[in-house]
Amino acid sequence: MIIKLEMKKTENKEMSFEDNIKKLEEIVDKLASGEVDLEKSLEYYKQGMELKKICEEKLKKAELQIKKIKIENNKITKEEF
């Protein structure tokens, strides 16, 4: 399992939510294995926190979109934002 630490924030933001979660799970597994030295652990931790933030932002955006969907007169409409 190879994790690219060099990925930029913009690359992570462009990735799908599912891909970011998968990458975050890989980082957690790697850290939990205990086979990573301290310096690498810190790098993984920083990247994991960045991915967590990106995933939270994507979830919040999805939640807002769901809240914008209204049911009016038995018709479902979506408000644009």
Secondary structure, DSSP 8 states (H G I E B T S, - for coil): ----S---HHHHHHS-HHHHHHHHHHHHHHHHHT-S-HHHHHHHHHHHHHHHHHHHHHHHHHHHHHHHEEEETTEEEE---
